[in-house]
Amino acid sequence: MRIIEYITFDDVVIVPRKAPVDPQYVVLESNITRNHRISVPILSSPMDTVTEQDLAIEMSRLGGVGVVHRNMSKSEQADMIRSVKNASPDFKYLFNTININELDKSNLRSDKPLIITSDDTPTGVYVPTNILSPALIEKIDLVLRLLRTGLVKPSLDNNGKLLVGAAISPFDSKRAEALEKAGADFLVTDIAHLHNIEALSALGKLAKKVSIDIVAGNVGTREAALDILTTVENVSGLRIGISSGSICSTGVVAGASVPTLTAVMNAREALEELGLFGRIPIIADGGIRGPGEAAKAIVAGASAVMSGRLFAGTDEASSLLVRVGGKLYKTYRGMASAGAMKRRHAADRYSRPSKQLEEGVEGLVPYEGPLVKVMSRMFFGLQASLGYAGASRIEEAWNGILARVSPLGAKEINPHDLVK
């Protein structure tokens, strides 16, 4: 028997190379499907404690995109898609929906009034910041900081409406058709292991009933990617990674896993073999804790990354806010956890008698505040990371180099020898 060696994000580093531009000029625009391109290559995961309409709206306003989960009736999911499509694509609401009478008078800035002028806001609205709460001021400042780069633009469809994805089961073509009718721009198969004869066959039939882009996954091997691309029509992207998510327990309870970094390299190999690399995007899903992991995935061949954990603690996430010991947290659970499976609405392999195994856990994550804080950290961090990789854009980053580090090297890379 041959033992295959898999590596993950912490096993490698990006080799610094000559930077063609200053990091502030690195362009992160990238395709997430054959036909959709966004300015910040980040998708929020279709999890029921993460992506519903509020997060999806804000993700697209900030240059990323949300994928609305499917753990609800198809009519509810379709309504959420319509809500995203009907939302304003800009941040005018930050500036013109403030009711001064409802503000907490003890929570106002008392310093000299400042004005955010039309030179700084695409909406052209004048706002005296002395009447705003510190939290709203911080949010406005972060939004403006991103917009002033000129590189972060709302993710829009051809009609100027916010871009949005929707999760589906490969076995649920009626849901897929309903979501397309509701205005979803692309569909994402939401199944732990798509490389299954029944699942592939079902997806092949479903793909012939819709005309919008389909992102197929999750898979982790070269063989799986080849099988999908050669047997299913209309595949416009690959969702890559098995059991690397922070709330996924598949690698423990089922003993099966392909770490996301290795899975991306496997998918890249398959796409290169078919002459499709760069034409069909790879979305790295799982283990993305920050811009460092995201950049490594991109250098390995990903066009974009997907995460649930990054966004679960934000205001816009569809999770509950709870207080424990004086600290704020939000609930977070895997879609194969007991709670998610109990709520399960959609037809899939978790709800069928063939698979009654919990492959996810439930817990709490620290409260993060507004989504823009996370997206700002990711955007500016990715710019810096790709600058180190010697790239001025995503496609150039694919020519970057990853180097394996020893356990001692990995220890040295992290902050050390400090009294905390």
N, C-alpha and C positions, 0 to 999 in steps of 0.2 A: 504493500500500500504506500502511495506517495503522499507525504504531508505537504500541503501548500501553506506558504507563509503569507499572512495578511498583515498589513500595517494600517495604523490609524493616524489621526492628526498629530498626536503627541509624539509619534515616532519620527517625525520629519520637521525640517525647517525650510524656509524659503531662502535660497542662496542669493545674497545681494548682488545685483548687477548694475551696470551703468544706466542711470536713469535718463531717459530722453527729455523729460520735462520735470518741473517742480511738482510735487505731489498735489498741490492745489489745482493743477490743470489736468489731472488724470480723469479721463471720461469713463464713467461706469456703465454707460448705456449698453444694453445687451438684449438679445432675443430670449424670450421665455418659451415661445413656440415658434413654429415656422413663420407665422404671420403677425406676431405681437412682440413689440419691442418696448422696453421700459428704461427709465433713466437710472434707477437704483435696482440692481439685480437681486432683489429679495422678495420672496413670497411668504405669506403667513400660512401655516399648516391648517388643513381642514379638520380641526378638532373642536369638540363642542364646548370646551372651556377657553377657546381662543378666537376663532373666526366666525362671527356673524356679521350683520350689516354694518354695525358701528366701526369695527376694526377694518373691514374691507373698504369702507369709504375713506377712512383716514390713510390706510396704506396706499391707495391709489393717488390721493391728493399729495402724498409725500414721495411719489415717484416709484413706489413698489407696487405690489398687487396682492390682494387677499383671495383665498380660495375658501368659499363658504362651505362649512361642513354639511354632511348629509344625515346626521342623526336626528331627523325630524321628518315629518311628512313631506312628500314632494311639493305639495301646495305651499307649505310654510317656507320651504327652501326657495321656491320660485318667487314668493313674495319678497324674500330678502334680496334676491337678485334684482328685482324691480326697484326696491328701495335704493340700492346702490346706484342703479342707472338714473334714478330721478334726483339724486343728490347733486348739490352744486359742486363743480369740479375745483373751485378755488377755496380760499380761506376767509372769504368775506364775513362768514358767521363769527369769526373771532373778533371782528371789529365793529359790527353793527347790530349785534343782538344783546348788548349789555344794558341791563336795567339798573340804573344807579340806585333806585330805591330799594332794590333787593340785595345790594352789596352789604357785607358785614362791615360796619363802620369802624370796628376795631382792627380790621385787617386791610387797611388802605395805606398806600404810600403817602407820606405827609411832606415829602421834600418838594422842591420846586417843580411845578408842572412841566411835563415834557410832551412834545407832540410827535407822533409817528406820521410823517407826511406822505403824500402821494409819491414822492421820489423813492420811498422805501417799500411801499405796498402796492402790489399789482391791482388792488381794488380801488385805490385812490381815496381811501377813507381817512379822515383826520381823527385821531384818537388821543385825548388827554390822558396819559398813563397814570396821572396822580389819582384817578378815580378807579383804577383797576386793582384787583387783588394781586399780591406778589406771585401767586401760582399762575395766574393768567398772563402776567407780564413775562414770566419766564417762558411760558409756552409761545407767546408771540415772538419773543426774542429768538427762540430756537427756530421757529418757522422762517422768520426773516433771514436768519443766518444761512439756512439751506437755500432759500430762494435767491439770495444775493449772489451765490456762486454762479448762477446762470446755467448750472449743470443739472439741477434737480427740477424736473417738470412733472406735472400731474400725468398719470398714466391714462390715456384717453383712447377711445375707439374712433372710428372714422367719422362719427357724428358728433365728436366733442364731448361724449359722455364718459364717465369713469369706467375704467377697465375692471372686470371682475371675473374670477373663475369659480367653478362649482364642482364639488366632489360628487362622484357617482360610483356605484358598484358596476362592474362589467356585466352583471346579471340583470340590471334594471334599465332596460332600454326605454321604457315609458317615462321614467324619471329624466333620463337624458334628453328625450324629446321635449318634455315640459320645460326643462331648464333652458334649452336652446330657444324655445318660444318666448320665455320670460326675458331673454336678452343676455344670457351668459355668453361671454366672449370665447371661453374655452372650458373644456371639461378635464378633470383630473381623476383617473381611476384611483380609488381609495381601498386598496386591498394589500394585506401584508405580504403576499407572495403571488404575484401575477403569473409566474412561470409554472402554470398548472394547465393541463390539457383542457379541462372544462372552462376555466377562466379565460384562456386565450380564445377558445372557440366562441364563447359568449361575447367577448369584446369584438371579435371579428364581425359578428352579426350586428352588434350595436353600432359599430363604426359606419356601417352602410345605411343607417337610419338617420344620421345627423350629418350636417355639413360643416360644423364648427370644429376648431382644432381640438385634438385629444392628446393629453399628456398621459402616457402609460407607465404604470408602476404599481407597487414597488418591486424592483429587481436588483440583483447585485452582481450577476456574473456575465461574462462575455456571451455565453451560450444563450442566456435568457434574453439579452438585448438582441441578438441575432434572430432568435425565434420570433420575437415580437415584430421586428422590422420586416421580416420576410413573410409573415403570415397574416398580419393585420393591416388593412388599408387605413389611410388617413391618420397615421400616427405622426404627431407634430412635435413631440417632445418625450423625453424619458425621465421618470422620477426614480432616482437611484439611491439605494441604501437600505439595508435590512438590519434592524435591531441596534441602531446606534443612538436612538433618541433617549433622552434622560428618563422618560417614563415608560420605556419599552422593556419588557422582560423576556422577550422571545429567546434571546441568547442564553437565558438561564433556564426557563421552564421547558423550552423545546430544544435547546442546545444548538440552535442554528443562527448564524449571523454572517453578514459580510459588512465589515466596517465601511463607513461612507467613503473614505478616501480611496480604499482599494476598489470599491464598487464603481466609483467614478472612472478610475483608470481602466477597469474592465469594460465599461460602456464605451469609453473612448476608443479602445482597441477594436471593438465591434464596429463602431461607426467608421473608423478609418478603413477597416477591411471592406466595407460596403461603399466607400467613397462619399459618406454622408456626414463626416465630422465637420462641424461648423455650420451645417445646414439644418440638422435636427438637434436642438438644444438639450443639454444634460442639466437636470436640476438636482443638485446634491441635497438630500433630505436626511437629517439626523446628525447629532453631534456638533451642531453649529452653536458654539457658545459665545462667539464674538467675531470681530473682523478677522482675527488671525486664522481661525478655522475656515472661514468663508474664503479668504484669499488662497489658502492652500488648496481648497477644493477647486477654485477657479484655475489655478496654475496646473492642476492635474487634468483639467479639461472641462470643468463645469462652466455653463453660461450663467447660471444663477444658483442661489441657495434657497432652501426652504427651512423654516424653523417654527416650532410651536413654543418652546421654552423661552425664547427671546421675548416673546410678546405676551405671554400668559399673565405677567404681572402688571400690565398696563391698564390705564383707565378704560380703554376702548375694548379690551378683551371681554369675552362673554362669560367670564368666571365671576364667582362671588368674592366680595371683599370681606375679610374677616380680621378680627383683632385678637392677637394672642400675646399675653404678657406685656401689653403696652406697645407692641409692634404690629404693623399692618401686613397682611399677606393676601394672596388671592389663590383660589382653588385651581388645581391643575390635574388632569388625568389623561391617561392614554386611552385611545379609542378601542383598545381591546381589554380595558380594565373592567372589573365587575360592574361598576356604576354605569359606564358607557354602554356595556352590553345589555344591562337591564333596561336601559332607556331605548335600546335599538329599534329604529323604525324601518331602515332600509334592508332590502334583501341582499345578503352577502354570505360569505363563508363563515363568518363568526356566528351568525344566527341560525345556521343550518345544523342539523344533528351531527354532521360529519366533523364539526369542530367546536367543541364546547370547552375550550381551554382559554383561561385568562392569560393574555400575553402583554398586559400592561398594569401599571400601578397608579395609585391616586395619592396626592399629597398637596402641599402648600408651597408657593414660591413667594419671595419677598415682593411687596408692592413697589412698582417702578414709577408710577405717575403717568403722565401723558405719553402716548406712543412716539411723539416726535423726539423725546429724549433718547429712546433706543435707536430710532432711525438716524439721528444725528451722529450718534456714536458709531454706528455701522458705516455710514457714508464716509465720514472723515477718516475712520480707521482703515477702510478698504482703499481709499486713495493713498494713504501712507504705505500700506502693505504692497500694493501693486507698484508703487514707486520703487520700493526696495527690489521688487522682482524685475525691474528694468522695463516696465510697460507703461504706456500712456493710455491704453485702452484694454478692454477685456481680451480681445482677440490676440493682442501682443503678449498678454500674460500666459497664453497657452504655450509660448516658447520659453517660459521660465523654467527654473531648475529647482527640484526638491532634493534635499540631502538627508539621508538617514543619520540620526544621532544616537549615541549610546545612552544607556540609562543615566550614567554620570553626567553626560553632556546635557541631557534633558533636565537634570536637577540643577545644573549650573545656569541654564537659561532662565530659570525662574528666580524671582527675588529671593535672596538667601543671606544668612549670617547677620540677621537683624533682630533686635529685641522689639517685639510687637506688643 
